[in-house]
């Protein structure tokens, strides 16, 4: 009888087999380290890696078109009460600041010759009839054919040519209907609405939490340039602290965010923290990761936001600029590496002297006069 030859790829040498086993174990540990086998729906607290922390969305899905969802308006009393309780903009320390007159303001003859007149608007129309939390955190963005506005607990979409409403107003909870978790049930407000003009998409976000502190960021990216279309929805768990005052910037390689971080009770300021979310994945609706350098020992800062028509140089990081409480704008360059998080950098690249200024009612609230109102919060301790 003819014997069958041994398989060509069999390993007779036990040393070769042992080497392959060790390599396989190493690859498995690396995959587990980066969360490849994370159970669906499990919250991922950022993991430390050589000074850089990284995590991933613990839940993501695709919503129905917003225009097809049941409209939730006005927001529930529970939503209003939660927003009022959580959103009072805790005061921030002005490190090393000394009040001085602003030398840029011209009170002389030249200043008196400049007319105090705003140009006539090309279009004027009413926005959202406010129903929500205090402060309202009003913001909005202009898209290809639409203008969208958002306030605490509500948003609305308008035709940017006529000013006519094409959708809403509806509660922000409408966007998260059917998503589950704190993004659906426990949104705290601080909403952000941006138009990503590089991809012609809309970004809507707010923070949420299961207790009294906002610990999660909920971000939705539209699937088209129509603000009433379906959205790729994401929930990110940032940690156990109180993450306040989120501000997001659009950049070619990521969505960059700044947070002011307090202890879980919201009473002790810990410092600002920068985050970068994987924009490429979020534009396609796939699970997304984020990286962060952790809490910084600096004044509070904001990320840069792309608004022009000429893209930054390929690979250029996002610039974060601090509030100049001590007389200096510090500029840090955030380069996010979503493939190898350990290669992420957040580097101080420059210090720019600021003009002197007098802090606007530090330590108090409602100091800006408002006709017929209780006064506005100047929040003069941040950008």
C-alpha positions as CSV (number, residue, x, y, z in Angstrom):
1,X,0.0,0.0,0.0
2,X,1.2,3.4,-0.9
3,X,1.7,5.6,2.1
4,X,0.2,9.1,2.0
5,X,2.9,11.8,2.3
6,X,2.9,13.9,5.4
7,X,1.1,17.3,5.0
8,X,3.5,20.0,3.7
9,X,2.7,22.4,6.5
10,X,3.0,20.0,9.4
11,X,5.6,21.1,12.1
12,X,7.8,18.3,13.3
13,X,10.1,20.6,15.2
14,X,8.6,21.3,18.7
15,X,10.6,24.5,19.0
16,X,8.7,25.9,15.9
17,X,5.3,24.9,17.4
18,X,6.2,26.5,20.7
19,X,7.2,29.8,19.0
20,X,3.9,29.9,17.1
21,X,1.9,29.3,20.3
22,X,3.7,32.2,22.0
23,X,3.1,34.5,19.0
24,X,-0.6,33.6,18.9
25,X,-1.0,34.3,22.6
26,X,0.8,37.7,22.1
27,X,-1.6,38.7,19.3
28,X,-4.6,37.6,21.4
29,X,-3.5,39.7,24.3
30,X,-2.9,42.7,22.0
31,X,-6.4,42.4,20.6
32,X,-7.9,42.2,24.0
33,X,-5.9,45.2,25.1
34,X,-7.4,47.3,22.3
35,X,-10.9,46.2,23.0
36,X,-11.5,44.1,19.8
37,X,-13.4,41.4,21.7
38,X,-15.3,43.8,24.0
39,X,-18.8,42.6,24.7
40,X,-21.5,44.7,22.9
41,X,-23.1,47.3,25.1
42,X,-20.4,47.2,27.8
43,X,-19.3,50.6,29.0
44,X,-15.6,51.2,28.3
45,X,-13.8,53.4,30.8
46,X,-10.7,55.0,29.1
47,X,-7.6,52.7,29.5
48,X,-4.1,54.0,30.3
49,X,-1.3,53.4,27.9
50,X,2.0,55.2,28.3
51,X,0.2,58.4,29.5
52,X,-2.4,58.3,26.8
53,X,-5.9,57.0,27.6
54,X,-8.1,55.3,25.0
55,X,-11.6,53.8,24.8
56,X,-14.4,52.9,22.4
57,X,-18.1,53.4,21.9
58,X,-20.0,51.0,24.1
59,X,-23.0,51.2,21.8
60,X,-23.7,52.5,18.3
61,X,-26.5,52.1,15.8
62,X,-28.3,53.8,12.9
63,X,-31.5,55.7,13.7
64,X,-34.5,55.9,11.4
65,X,-34.8,59.2,9.5
66,X,-35.7,61.9,12.0
67,X,-38.6,63.1,9.9
68,X,-40.1,59.6,10.4
69,X,-39.8,59.4,14.2
70,X,-42.6,60.4,16.5
71,X,-42.2,64.1,17.4
72,X,-41.6,64.7,21.1
73,X,-42.6,68.3,21.8
74,X,-42.6,70.0,24.2
75,X,-39.8,68.2,26.2
76,X,-41.1,66.5,29.3
77,X,-41.0,68.2,32.7
78,X,-38.5,65.6,33.8
79,X,-36.1,66.7,31.0
80,X,-36.5,70.3,31.9
81,X,-35.9,69.7,35.6
82,X,-32.8,67.5,34.9
83,X,-31.3,70.2,32.6
84,X,-31.9,73.0,35.1
85,X,-30.3,71.0,37.9
86,X,-27.2,69.9,35.9
87,X,-26.4,73.0,33.8
88,X,-25.3,75.9,35.9
89,X,-21.7,76.3,34.5
90,X,-19.6,75.7,37.7
91,X,-17.2,78.6,38.1
92,X,-13.5,78.1,37.1
93,X,-10.4,79.4,38.7
94,X,-8.6,82.3,37.0
95,X,-5.0,81.2,37.7
96,X,-2.6,84.1,38.1
97,X,-5.0,86.7,36.6
98,X,-4.6,90.4,37.4
99,X,-7.3,92.8,36.2
100,X,-5.9,95.6,33.9
101,X,-7.5,98.0,31.4
102,X,-7.9,96.5,27.9
103,X,-5.4,98.5,25.8
104,X,-7.1,97.5,22.6
105,X,-10.3,99.4,23.3
106,X,-10.0,102.9,21.8
107,X,-11.8,105.5,23.8
108,X,-10.2,108.4,22.0
109,X,-11.0,110.3,18.9
110,X,-10.5,107.4,16.5
111,X,-12.9,105.2,18.5
112,X,-15.6,107.9,18.4
113,X,-15.4,108.1,14.6
114,X,-16.3,104.4,14.2
115,X,-20.1,104.1,13.7
116,X,-21.8,101.8,16.2
117,X,-23.9,100.1,13.6
118,X,-24.3,96.4,12.6
119,X,-24.9,95.6,8.9
120,X,-28.4,94.8,7.8
121,X,-29.1,91.0,8.0
122,X,-30.0,89.3,4.7
123,X,-32.6,87.1,6.5
124,X,-34.3,87.4,9.8
125,X,-36.7,84.7,11.3
126,X,-37.7,83.3,14.6
127,X,-35.8,80.4,16.1
128,X,-36.9,77.8,18.6
129,X,-39.6,78.9,21.0
130,X,-37.5,78.1,24.0
131,X,-38.6,75.2,26.2
132,X,-35.8,73.6,28.1
133,X,-33.1,74.0,30.7
134,X,-31.2,77.0,32.1
135,X,-28.9,78.2,30.6
136,X,-30.3,77.5,27.1
137,X,-26.8,77.0,25.5
138,X,-28.1,78.2,22.2
139,X,-26.1,77.3,19.1
140,X,-26.5,76.2,15.5
141,X,-24.9,75.7,12.1
142,X,-25.4,76.4,8.4
143,X,-25.4,73.5,6.0
144,X,-25.7,73.2,2.2
145,X,-29.5,74.0,2.2
146,X,-30.5,74.2,5.8
147,X,-29.9,76.0,9.0
148,X,-30.3,73.9,12.2
149,X,-30.6,75.4,15.7
150,X,-30.3,73.6,19.1
151,X,-30.9,74.6,22.7
152,X,-31.0,72.6,25.9
153,X,-33.5,69.9,25.3
154,X,-34.7,71.0,21.8
155,X,-33.7,71.5,18.2
156,X,-35.2,72.6,14.9
157,X,-34.3,72.6,11.2
158,X,-35.0,75.6,8.8
159,X,-34.7,76.2,5.1
160,X,-31.7,78.6,5.0
161,X,-33.0,80.5,1.9
162,X,-36.5,81.2,3.2
163,X,-36.2,80.8,7.0
164,X,-39.2,78.4,6.9
165,X,-39.3,75.5,9.3
166,X,-38.8,72.1,7.7
167,X,-38.6,70.0,10.8
168,X,-39.4,70.5,14.5
169,X,-39.1,71.9,17.0
170,X,-38.7,68.6,18.8
171,X,-36.9,67.4,21.9
172,X,-33.3,66.2,21.6
173,X,-34.6,62.9,23.2
174,X,-36.4,62.4,19.8
175,X,-33.0,61.8,18.1
176,X,-32.1,59.1,20.7
177,X,-35.5,57.3,20.6
178,X,-34.9,53.5,20.6
179,X,-31.2,53.8,21.3
180,X,-31.4,52.8,24.9
181,X,-29.2,53.6,27.9
182,X,-28.4,57.0,29.3
183,X,-28.3,58.7,25.9
184,X,-32.0,58.0,25.6
185,X,-33.2,58.3,29.2
186,X,-30.8,60.7,30.9
187,X,-29.5,63.5,28.6
188,X,-28.3,66.4,30.7
189,X,-28.0,69.0,27.9
190,X,-25.0,71.1,26.9
191,X,-26.0,70.3,23.3
192,X,-23.7,70.9,20.3
193,X,-24.8,71.2,16.7
194,X,-22.1,71.4,14.0
195,X,-22.0,71.0,10.2
196,X,-19.0,69.0,9.0
197,X,-18.4,70.8,5.7
198,X,-15.6,68.4,4.7
199,X,-18.1,65.5,4.5
200,X,-21.4,67.5,4.3
201,X,-22.8,65.9,7.5
202,X,-24.4,67.2,10.6
203,X,-23.1,66.5,14.2
204,X,-25.4,66.6,17.2
205,X,-24.3,65.8,20.7
206,X,-25.1,66.2,24.3
207,X,-23.8,64.7,27.5
208,X,-25.6,62.2,29.8
209,X,-25.2,60.2,33.0
210,X,-27.0,57.7,35.2
211,X,-26.5,59.7,38.4
212,X,-26.1,63.4,39.1
213,X,-22.9,63.8,37.1
214,X,-22.5,63.7,33.3
215,X,-20.1,60.9,32.5
216,X,-21.0,60.0,28.9
217,X,-21.0,61.8,25.6
218,X,-23.7,61.0,23.1
219,X,-22.7,61.9,19.5
220,X,-24.8,61.5,16.3
221,X,-23.6,62.0,12.8
222,X,-26.1,62.4,9.9
223,X,-25.9,59.9,7.1
224,X,-26.5,62.6,4.5
225,X,-26.4,66.4,4.2
226,X,-30.1,66.5,5.2
227,X,-30.4,67.3,8.9
228,X,-33.7,65.4,9.0
229,X,-32.2,62.1,7.6
230,X,-31.0,59.1,9.6
231,X,-28.1,59.4,12.0
232,X,-25.2,57.2,13.1
233,X,-25.5,57.2,16.9
234,X,-22.7,56.7,19.4
235,X,-22.4,56.4,23.2
236,X,-19.0,57.0,24.8
237,X,-18.3,56.5,28.5
238,X,-15.6,59.1,29.5
239,X,-15.1,58.2,33.1
240,X,-16.6,58.7,36.6
241,X,-15.8,62.4,37.0
242,X,-18.2,65.3,36.2
243,X,-17.4,66.2,32.6
244,X,-18.7,69.7,31.9
245,X,-18.8,72.3,29.1
246,X,-18.1,70.1,26.1
247,X,-17.0,71.9,22.9
248,X,-16.3,70.0,19.7
249,X,-14.2,70.9,16.6
250,X,-14.4,69.3,13.2
251,X,-11.0,68.3,11.8
252,X,-10.0,66.0,8.8
253,X,-8.8,63.1,11.0
254,X,-11.2,63.4,13.9
255,X,-13.8,65.1,16.0
256,X,-11.9,66.9,18.7
257,X,-13.5,67.8,22.0
258,X,-12.6,69.8,25.1
259,X,-14.1,69.2,28.6
260,X,-13.8,71.0,31.9
261,X,-13.5,68.2,34.5
262,X,-14.7,68.3,38.1
263,X,-14.8,65.7,40.8
264,X,-17.9,63.4,40.7
265,X,-19.8,65.8,43.0
266,X,-19.1,68.8,40.6
267,X,-17.6,70.9,43.4
268,X,-13.8,70.6,42.8
269,X,-12.3,71.6,39.5
270,X,-9.7,69.1,38.3
271,X,-8.6,70.6,35.0
272,X,-9.4,70.6,31.3
273,X,-9.3,67.4,29.2
274,X,-9.0,66.9,25.5
275,X,-10.6,64.1,23.5
276,X,-10.4,62.9,19.9
277,X,-13.0,60.7,18.3
278,X,-12.5,58.5,15.2
279,X,-14.3,60.6,12.6
280,X,-13.6,58.1,9.7
281,X,-15.5,55.3,11.5
282,X,-18.3,57.6,12.7
283,X,-19.0,58.8,9.1
284,X,-19.6,55.2,8.1
285,X,-21.6,54.1,11.2
286,X,-19.0,51.5,12.4
287,X,-17.9,51.2,16.1
288,X,-15.6,54.1,16.9
289,X,-12.7,54.7,19.4
290,X,-11.4,57.8,21.2
291,X,-8.1,58.9,22.6
292,X,-7.3,61.4,25.3
293,X,-4.1,62.7,27.0
294,X,-6.0,62.8,30.3
295,X,-6.6,65.9,32.5
296,X,-4.1,68.7,31.7
297,X,-2.4,71.0,34.2
298,X,-3.3,74.2,32.3
299,X,-6.0,76.8,31.9
300,X,-9.2,75.6,30.2
301,X,-9.0,75.3,26.4
302,X,-11.0,74.9,23.2
303,X,-10.2,72.9,20.1
304,X,-9.9,74.4,16.6
305,X,-12.8,73.9,14.2
306,X,-12.4,73.7,10.4
307,X,-14.7,76.2,8.7
308,X,-12.8,77.1,5.4
309,X,-12.4,75.6,2.0
310,X,-8.7,74.9,2.1
311,X,-7.9,71.7,4.1
312,X,-5.1,71.7,6.7
313,X,-1.8,70.0,5.7
314,X,-2.3,66.3,5.7
315,X,-1.4,64.9,9.2
316,X,-1.5,68.3,10.9
317,X,-2.8,68.0,14.4
318,X,-5.7,70.0,15.9
319,X,-4.6,73.1,17.8
320,X,-6.1,73.6,21.3
321,X,-5.8,77.2,22.7
322,X,-6.1,78.0,26.4
323,X,-7.9,80.8,28.2
324,X,-5.3,83.5,29.0
325,X,-6.0,84.0,32.7
326,X,-2.3,84.6,33.3
327,X,-1.7,86.8,30.3
328,X,-0.7,84.0,27.8
329,X,-2.5,81.9,25.2
330,X,-1.0,78.5,25.3
331,X,-1.2,76.5,22.1
332,X,-1.1,72.7,22.2
333,X,-1.1,70.4,19.1
334,X,-3.2,67.2,19.4
335,X,-2.2,64.5,17.0
336,X,-4.5,61.5,17.5
337,X,-3.4,58.0,16.4
338,X,-6.5,55.7,16.5
339,X,-4.5,52.7,15.1
340,X,-1.7,52.9,17.8
341,X,-3.0,55.0,20.6
342,X,0.4,55.1,22.3
343,X,1.6,57.2,19.4
344,X,-0.9,60.0,20.2
345,X,0.7,63.3,21.3
346,X,-0.6,66.4,22.9
347,X,2.2,68.9,22.8
348,X,2.7,72.5,23.9
349,X,4.0,74.3,20.7
350,X,3.8,77.9,21.6
351,X,2.9,80.7,24.0
352,X,1.3,83.9,22.7
353,X,1.0,87.1,24.9
354,X,-2.6,88.3,25.3
355,X,-3.8,91.9,25.7
356,X,-4.7,92.8,29.3
357,X,-8.3,92.5,30.3
358,X,-10.6,92.8,33.3
359,X,-12.5,89.6,34.3
360,X,-16.2,89.8,33.9
361,X,-17.9,89.4,37.3
362,X,-15.7,86.5,38.5
363,X,-17.4,84.2,41.0
364,X,-20.9,85.5,40.4
365,X,-23.7,84.8,38.0
366,X,-26.4,86.8,36.0
367,X,-24.2,89.9,35.9
368,X,-24.9,91.0,32.3
369,X,-28.1,93.2,32.1
370,X,-30.9,91.8,30.1
371,X,-34.1,93.8,29.2
372,X,-36.9,92.4,31.1
373,X,-34.9,89.5,32.5
374,X,-32.9,88.4,35.5
375,X,-29.5,89.0,33.8
376,X,-27.2,86.8,31.7
377,X,-24.3,84.6,32.8
378,X,-21.2,86.2,31.4
379,X,-19.1,83.0,31.9
380,X,-16.1,85.3,31.6
381,X,-13.7,82.7,33.0
382,X,-13.4,80.6,29.8
383,X,-13.2,80.9,26.0
